[in-house]
Amino acid sequence: MALTKATKRWTAEEDQLFSALLDLYCRDFQAISEQMNKSYNQVRSHYYNLEKKHQMQKLRTKYVESQTDDSNKDKKDAYQFIVFDSVK
């Protein structure tokens, strides 16, 4: 009976294990995939998806900070493209 790396969705437990293995192996996706029931491509894709999500969160945080700081009125316009509000 061959083991399959079938699961596509990442559970909370898998995310925690991934984070721990990432701390241990850095970006050695092959070593991480061998420790998990995921393929090399799944591990690599998950890493880059999380990295992209983290970048968007940083941009949102900068935007919110610029909205709350009245002394930075010029910065409000610089981050206007991030907000997807249809009502102004």
N, CA, C and O atoms as CSV, one atom per row, in Angstrom:
chain,resi,resn,atom,element,x,y,z
A,1,MET,N,N,0.848,-1.173,0.000
A,1,MET,CA,C,0.000,0.000,0.000
A,1,MET,C,C,0.897,1.241,0.000
A,1,MET,O,O,1.732,1.415,0.887
A,2,ALA,N,N,0.716,2.082,-0.986
A,2,ALA,CA,C,1.528,3.282,-1.123
A,2,ALA,C,C,0.878,4.451,-0.380
A,2,ALA,O,O,-0.342,4.616,-0.383
A,3,LEU,N,N,1.715,5.240,0.243
A,3,LEU,CA,C,1.216,6.440,0.895
A,3,LEU,C,C,0.975,7.514,-0.162
A,3,LEU,O,O,1.792,7.721,-1.059
A,4,THR,N,N,-0.135,8.173,-0.037
A,4,THR,CA,C,-0.424,9.264,-0.974
A,4,THR,C,C,-0.378,10.585,-0.245
A,4,THR,O,O,-0.721,10.670,0.934
A,5,LYS,N,N,0.034,11.585,-0.931
A,5,LYS,CA,C,0.053,12.941,-0.387
A,5,LYS,C,C,-1.165,13.640,-0.960
A,5,LYS,O,O,-1.049,14.479,-1.853
A,6,ALA,N,N,-2.347,13.287,-0.438
A,6,ALA,CA,C,-3.597,13.668,-1.073
A,6,ALA,C,C,-4.233,14.929,-0.516
A,6,ALA,O,O,-4.946,15.626,-1.238
A,7,THR,N,N,-3.996,15.233,0.736
A,7,THR,CA,C,-4.733,16.341,1.333
A,7,THR,C,C,-4.302,17.668,0.720
A,7,THR,O,O,-3.111,17.962,0.619
A,8,LYS,N,N,-5.286,18.463,0.314
A,8,LYS,CA,C,-4.995,19.745,-0.315
A,8,LYS,C,C,-5.187,20.908,0.653
A,8,LYS,O,O,-4.400,21.854,0.645
A,9,ARG,N,N,-6.208,20.849,1.473
A,9,ARG,CA,C,-6.468,21.920,2.447
A,9,ARG,C,C,-5.523,21.767,3.635
A,9,ARG,O,O,-5.160,20.659,4.030
A,10,TRP,N,N,-5.141,22.899,4.184
A,10,TRP,CA,C,-4.251,22.896,5.339
A,10,TRP,C,C,-5.074,23.108,6.602
A,10,TRP,O,O,-5.810,24.088,6.716
A,11,THR,N,N,-4.948,22.195,7.536
A,11,THR,CA,C,-5.645,22.312,8.811
A,11,THR,C,C,-4.834,23.224,9.740
A,11,THR,O,O,-3.691,23.574,9.448
A,12,ALA,N,N,-5.442,23.591,10.842
A,12,ALA,CA,C,-4.744,24.428,11.829
A,12,ALA,C,C,-3.526,23.697,12.385
A,12,ALA,O,O,-2.484,24.307,12.624
A,13,GLU,N,N,-3.660,22.392,12.590
A,13,GLU,CA,C,-2.535,21.593,13.096
A,13,GLU,C,C,-1.400,21.562,12.082
A,13,GLU,O,O,-0.229,21.662,12.448
A,14,GLU,N,N,-1.749,21.423,10.807
A,14,GLU,CA,C,-0.724,21.409,9.758
A,14,GLU,C,C,-0.032,22.765,9.665
A,14,GLU,O,O,1.175,22.832,9.430
A,15,ASP,N,N,-0.787,23.841,9.846
A,15,ASP,CA,C,-0.186,25.174,9.834
A,15,ASP,C,C,0.806,25.337,10.983
A,15,ASP,O,O,1.877,25.918,10.808
A,16,GLN,N,N,0.445,24.822,12.157
A,16,GLN,CA,C,1.355,24.902,13.303
A,16,GLN,C,C,2.611,24.073,13.054
A,16,GLN,O,O,3.723,24.519,13.335
A,17,LEU,N,N,2.426,22.860,12.522
A,17,LEU,CA,C,3.571,22.004,12.214
A,17,LEU,C,C,4.441,22.657,11.147
A,17,LEU,O,O,5.668,22.635,11.240
A,18,PHE,N,N,3.802,23.240,10.130
A,18,PHE,CA,C,4.536,23.921,9.069
A,18,PHE,C,C,5.380,25.056,9.646
A,18,PHE,O,O,6.544,25.219,9.281
A,19,SER,N,N,4.796,25.826,10.535
A,19,SER,CA,C,5.516,26.938,11.150
A,19,SER,C,C,6.723,26.448,11.948
A,19,SER,O,O,7.803,27.033,11.878
A,20,ALA,N,N,6.530,25.379,12.699
A,20,ALA,CA,C,7.630,24.819,13.489
A,20,ALA,C,C,8.732,24.266,12.585
A,20,ALA,O,O,9.918,24.476,12.842
A,21,LEU,N,N,8.335,23.561,11.531
A,21,LEU,CA,C,9.318,23.003,10.598
A,21,LEU,C,C,10.021,24.107,9.810
A,21,LEU,O,O,11.195,23.974,9.467
A,22,LEU,N,N,9.315,25.179,9.526
A,22,LEU,CA,C,9.912,26.307,8.826
A,22,LEU,C,C,11.000,26.936,9.701
A,22,LEU,O,O,12.058,27.320,9.202
A,23,ASP,N,N,10.739,27.038,10.993
A,23,ASP,CA,C,11.757,27.549,11.917
A,23,ASP,C,C,12.976,26.629,11.955
A,23,ASP,O,O,14.112,27.087,12.079
A,24,LEU,N,N,12.724,25.343,11.846
A,24,LEU,CA,C,13.799,24.361,11.923
A,24,LEU,C,C,14.591,24.248,10.621
A,24,LEU,O,O,15.822,24.229,10.643
A,25,TYR,N,N,13.892,24.173,9.491
A,25,TYR,CA,C,14.531,23.913,8.200
A,25,TYR,C,C,14.632,25.131,7.283
A,25,TYR,O,O,15.124,25.014,6.161
A,26,CYS,N,N,14.176,26.289,7.739
A,26,CYS,CA,C,14.118,27.505,6.907
A,26,CYS,C,C,13.292,27.215,5.661
A,26,CYS,O,O,12.157,26.753,5.778
A,27,ARG,N,N,13.825,27.471,4.481
A,27,ARG,CA,C,13.037,27.240,3.269
A,27,ARG,C,C,13.449,25.955,2.549
A,27,ARG,O,O,13.412,25.891,1.320
A,28,ASP,N,N,13.835,24.951,3.298
A,28,ASP,CA,C,14.131,23.641,2.709
A,28,ASP,C,C,12.805,22.896,2.559
A,28,ASP,O,O,12.441,22.069,3.395
A,29,PHE,N,N,12.097,23.205,1.483
A,29,PHE,CA,C,10.755,22.678,1.283
A,29,PHE,C,C,10.736,21.161,1.155
A,29,PHE,O,O,9.749,20.523,1.521
A,30,GLN,N,N,11.814,20.577,0.641
A,30,GLN,CA,C,11.882,19.117,0.516
A,30,GLN,C,C,11.903,18.470,1.903
A,30,GLN,O,O,11.191,17.495,2.145
A,31,ALA,N,N,12.706,19.004,2.796
A,31,ALA,CA,C,12.779,18.454,4.158
A,31,ALA,C,C,11.443,18.629,4.880
A,31,ALA,O,O,11.004,17.734,5.603
A,32,ILE,N,N,10.804,19.769,4.684
A,32,ILE,CA,C,9.507,20.014,5.323
A,32,ILE,C,C,8.461,19.059,4.766
A,32,ILE,O,O,7.677,18.493,5.527
A,33,SER,N,N,8.437,18.872,3.448
A,33,SER,CA,C,7.436,17.988,2.843
A,33,SER,C,C,7.625,16.543,3.295
A,33,SER,O,O,6.652,15.797,3.407
A,34,GLU,N,N,8.862,16.146,3.552
A,34,GLU,CA,C,9.122,14.787,4.028
A,34,GLU,C,C,8.591,14.578,5.445
A,34,GLU,O,O,8.253,13.454,5.818
A,35,GLN,N,N,8.514,15.637,6.229
A,35,GLN,CA,C,8.009,15.553,7.600
A,35,GLN,C,C,6.491,15.633,7.672
A,35,GLN,O,O,5.884,15.254,8.674
A,36,MET,N,N,5.882,16.136,6.590
A,36,MET,CA,C,4.429,16.319,6.552
A,36,MET,C,C,3.837,15.406,5.481
A,36,MET,O,O,4.569,14.793,4.703
A,37,ASN,N,N,2.542,15.322,5.448
A,37,ASN,CA,C,1.866,14.556,4.410
A,37,ASN,C,C,1.499,15.490,3.251
A,37,ASN,O,O,0.350,15.534,2.809
A,38,LYS,N,N,2.490,16.226,2.777
A,38,LYS,CA,C,2.306,17.189,1.697
A,38,LYS,C,C,3.423,17.026,0.681
A,38,LYS,O,O,4.520,16.579,1.013
A,39,SER,N,N,3.133,17.392,-0.555
A,39,SER,CA,C,4.167,17.328,-1.586
A,39,SER,C,C,5.070,18.554,-1.494
A,39,SER,O,O,4.749,19.531,-0.818
A,40,TYR,N,N,6.184,18.484,-2.174
A,40,TYR,CA,C,7.118,19.605,-2.241
A,40,TYR,C,C,6.413,20.848,-2.766
A,40,TYR,O,O,6.564,21.934,-2.206
A,41,ASN,N,N,5.639,20.691,-3.845
A,41,ASN,CA,C,4.939,21.828,-4.453
A,41,ASN,C,C,3.882,22.411,-3.525
A,41,ASN,O,O,3.698,23.628,-3.493
A,42,GLN,N,N,3.187,21.569,-2.772
A,42,GLN,CA,C,2.194,22.070,-1.823
A,42,GLN,C,C,2.857,22.908,-0.730
A,42,GLN,O,O,2.352,23.966,-0.355
A,43,VAL,N,N,3.976,22.431,-0.232
A,43,VAL,CA,C,4.691,23.142,0.830
A,43,VAL,C,C,5.226,24.465,0.306
A,43,VAL,O,O,5.081,25.498,0.960
A,44,ARG,N,N,5.840,24.440,-0.863
A,44,ARG,CA,C,6.382,25.665,-1.453
A,44,ARG,C,C,5.274,26.689,-1.727
A,44,ARG,O,O,5.420,27.870,-1.414
A,45,SER,N,N,4.175,26.226,-2.311
A,45,SER,CA,C,3.054,27.123,-2.608
A,45,SER,C,C,2.462,27.720,-1.336
A,45,SER,O,O,2.135,28.906,-1.287
A,46,HIS,N,N,2.330,26.887,-0.311
A,46,HIS,CA,C,1.784,27.365,0.962
A,46,HIS,C,C,2.671,28.462,1.546
A,46,HIS,O,O,2.176,29.472,2.045
A,47,TYR,N,N,3.970,28.258,1.480
A,47,TYR,CA,C,4.915,29.254,1.990
A,47,TYR,C,C,4.741,30.581,1.265
A,47,TYR,O,O,4.623,31.626,1.905
A,48,TYR,N,N,4.725,30.549,-0.059
A,48,TYR,CA,C,4.641,31.793,-0.823
A,48,TYR,C,C,3.256,32.437,-0.708
A,48,TYR,O,O,3.148,33.662,-0.754
A,49,ASN,N,N,2.206,31.643,-0.561
A,49,ASN,CA,C,0.879,32.215,-0.325
A,49,ASN,C,C,0.826,32.937,1.018
A,49,ASN,O,O,0.248,34.019,1.123
A,50,LEU,N,N,1.429,32.340,2.044
A,50,LEU,CA,C,1.475,32.996,3.354
A,50,LEU,C,C,2.316,34.265,3.307
A,50,LEU,O,O,1.978,35.268,3.935
A,51,GLU,N,N,3.405,34.213,2.562
A,51,GLU,CA,C,4.259,35.387,2.429
A,51,GLU,C,C,3.503,36.527,1.740
A,51,GLU,O,O,3.603,37.682,2.156
A,52,LYS,N,N,2.754,36.203,0.696
A,52,LYS,CA,C,1.975,37.218,-0.010
A,52,LYS,C,C,0.882,37.784,0.897
A,52,LYS,O,O,0.643,38.991,0.908
A,53,LYS,N,N,0.225,36.911,1.654
A,53,LYS,CA,C,-0.819,37.349,2.586
A,53,LYS,C,C,-0.231,38.279,3.644
A,53,LYS,O,O,-0.849,39.277,4.016
A,54,HIS,N,N,0.962,37.946,4.122
A,54,HIS,CA,C,1.632,38.767,5.131
A,54,HIS,C,C,1.949,40.145,4.566
A,54,HIS,O,O,1.799,41.142,5.274
A,55,GLN,N,N,2.380,40.228,3.318
A,55,GLN,CA,C,2.667,41.509,2.689
A,55,GLN,C,C,1.414,42.366,2.603
A,55,GLN,O,O,1.473,43.570,2.855
A,56,MET,N,N,0.273,41.765,2.250
A,56,MET,CA,C,-0.974,42.513,2.166
A,56,MET,C,C,-1.381,43.020,3.552
A,56,MET,O,O,-1.885,44.136,3.678
A,57,GLN,N,N,-1.170,42.217,4.579
A,57,GLN,CA,C,-1.496,42.647,5.931
A,57,GLN,C,C,-0.632,43.832,6.344
A,57,GLN,O,O,-1.115,44.739,7.021
A,58,LYS,N,N,0.642,43.837,5.946
A,58,LYS,CA,C,1.523,44.965,6.236
A,58,LYS,C,C,1.001,46.235,5.572
A,58,LYS,O,O,0.985,47.301,6.187
A,59,LEU,N,N,0.572,46.118,4.307
A,59,LEU,CA,C,0.047,47.279,3.599
A,59,LEU,C,C,-1.224,47.798,4.259
A,59,LEU,O,O,-1.405,49.008,4.396
A,60,ARG,N,N,-2.104,46.887,4.669
A,60,ARG,CA,C,-3.337,47.295,5.343
A,60,ARG,C,C,-3.021,47.998,6.658
A,60,ARG,O,O,-3.647,49.003,6.998
A,61,THR,N,N,-2.052,47.470,7.394
A,61,THR,CA,C,-1.667,48.072,8.663
A,61,THR,C,C,-1.141,49.482,8.440
A,61,THR,O,O,-1.487,50.402,9.182
A,62,LYS,N,N,-0.304,49.655,7.418
A,62,LYS,CA,C,0.202,50.993,7.108
A,62,LYS,C,C,-0.948,51.927,6.765
A,62,LYS,O,O,-0.951,53.085,7.184
A,63,TYR,N,N,-1.909,51.445,6.019
A,63,TYR,CA,C,-3.041,52.276,5.636
A,63,TYR,C,C,-3.849,52.696,6.865
A,63,TYR,O,O,-4.202,53.867,7.009
A,64,VAL,N,N,-4.136,51.748,7.743
A,64,VAL,CA,C,-4.912,52.045,8.948
A,64,VAL,C,C,-4.156,53.039,9.823
A,64,VAL,O,O,-4.755,53.969,10.362
A,65,GLU,N,N,-2.854,52.853,9.967
A,65,GLU,CA,C,-2.055,53.782,10.759
A,65,GLU,C,C,-2.094,55.178,10.156
A,65,GLU,O,O,-2.164,56.169,10.883
A,66,SER,N,N,-2.051,55.260,8.841
A,66,SER,CA,C,-2.077,56.577,8.196
A,66,SER,C,C,-3.447,57.231,8.346
A,66,SER,O,O,-3.546,58.457,8.373
A,67,GLN,N,N,-4.503,56.426,8.443
A,67,GLN,CA,C,-5.843,56.975,8.625
A,67,GLN,C,C,-6.047,57.499,10.043
A,67,GLN,O,O,-6.791,58.459,10.244
A,68,THR,N,N,-5.404,56.887,11.015
A,68,THR,CA,C,-5.591,57.290,12.407
A,68,THR,C,C,-4.662,58.430,12.814
A,68,THR,O,O,-4.916,59.108,13.809
A,69,ASP,N,N,-3.605,58.643,12.066
A,69,ASP,CA,C,-2.646,59.699,12.383
A,69,ASP,C,C,-2.995,60.940,11.565
A,69,ASP,O,O,-2.716,60.989,10.367
A,70,ASP,N,N,-3.601,61.942,12.201
A,70,ASP,CA,C,-4.041,63.157,11.516
A,70,ASP,C,C,-2.890,63.975,10.968
A,70,ASP,O,O,-3.081,64.753,10.034
A,71,SER,N,N,-1.698,63.819,11.526
A,71,SER,CA,C,-0.559,64.600,11.055
A,71,SER,C,C,-0.017,64.077,9.728
A,71,SER,O,O,0.794,64.747,9.088
A,72,ASN,N,N,-0.452,62.895,9.308
A,72,ASN,CA,C,0.016,62.299,8.054
A,72,ASN,C,C,-1.063,62.337,6.989
A,72,ASN,O,O,-1.327,61.312,6.361
A,73,LYS,N,N,-1.685,63.456,6.765
A,73,LYS,CA,C,-2.769,63.569,5.786
A,73,LYS,C,C,-2.290,63.240,4.380
A,73,LYS,O,O,-3.067,62.715,3.583
A,74,ASP,N,N,-1.032,63.533,4.047
A,74,ASP,CA,C,-0.512,63.230,2.713
A,74,ASP,C,C,-0.412,61.726,2.484
A,74,ASP,O,O,-0.583,61.263,1.356
A,75,LYS,N,N,-0.139,60.962,3.530
A,75,LYS,CA,C,-0.031,59.510,3.402
A,75,LYS,C,C,-1.373,58.861,3.119
A,75,LYS,O,O,-1.423,57.792,2.510
A,76,LYS,N,N,-2.454,59.482,3.547
A,76,LYS,CA,C,-3.779,58.908,3.296
A,76,LYS,C,C,-3.995,58.690,1.813
A,76,LYS,O,O,-4.492,57.640,1.406
A,77,ASP,N,N,-3.632,59.655,1.012
A,77,ASP,CA,C,-3.817,59.545,-0.425
A,77,ASP,C,C,-2.893,58.492,-1.027
A,77,ASP,O,O,-3.259,57.841,-2.005
A,78,ALA,N,N,-1.723,58.318,-0.471
A,78,ALA,CA,C,-0.776,57.351,-1.010
A,78,ALA,C,C,-1.285,55.923,-0.882
A,78,ALA,O,O,-0.955,55.086,-1.721
A,79,TYR,N,N,-2.069,55.623,0.126
A,79,TYR,CA,C,-2.571,54.274,0.337
A,79,TYR,C,C,-4.035,54.119,-0.060
A,79,TYR,O,O,-4.654,53.105,0.263
A,80,GLN,N,N,-4.582,55.076,-0.734
A,80,GLN,CA,C,-5.993,55.055,-1.102
A,80,GLN,C,C,-6.332,53.846,-1.979
A,80,GLN,O,O,-7.450,53.336,-1.902
A,81,PHE,N,N,-5.398,53.377,-2.806
A,81,PHE,CA,C,-5.662,52.275,-3.715
A,81,PHE,C,C,-5.922,50.954,-3.005
A,81,PHE,O,O,-6.476,50.041,-3.616
A,82,ILE,N,N,-5.546,50.821,-1.747
A,82,ILE,CA,C,-5.690,49.565,-1.028
A,82,ILE,C,C,-7.119,49.335,-0.573
A,82,ILE,O,O,-7.562,48.190,-0.494
A,83,VAL,N,N,-7.836,50.385,-0.277
A,83,VAL,CA,C,-9.194,50.270,0.257
A,83,VAL,C,C,-10.156,49.958,-0.874
A,83,VAL,O,O,-10.119,50.586,-1.932
A,84,PHE,N,N,-11.019,48.977,-0.637
A,84,PHE,CA,C,-11.970,48.551,-1.653
A,84,PHE,C,C,-13.373,48.955,-1.286
A,84,PHE,O,O,-14.325,48.229,-1.572
A,85,ASP,N,N,-13.519,50.108,-0.654
A,85,ASP,CA,C,-14.839,50.604,-0.287
A,85,ASP,C,C,-15.518,51.215,-1.507
A,85,ASP,O,O,-14.889,51.929,-2.288
A,86,SER,N,N,-16.800,50.929,-1.662
A,86,SER,CA,C,-17.541,51.558,-2.745
A,86,SER,C,C,-18.284,52.792,-2.249
A,86,SER,O,O,-18.820,53.562,-3.046
A,87,VAL,N,N,-18.317,52.978,-0.929
A,87,VAL,CA,C,-19.012,54.127,-0.338
A,87,VAL,C,C,-17.976,55.062,0.254
A,87,VAL,O,O,-17.087,54.630,0.988
A,88,LYS,N,N,-18.089,56.333,-0.063
A,88,LYS,CA,C,-17.152,57.323,0.510
A,88,LYS,C,C,-17.894,58.362,1.268
A,88,LYS,O,O,-17.283,59.277,1.821
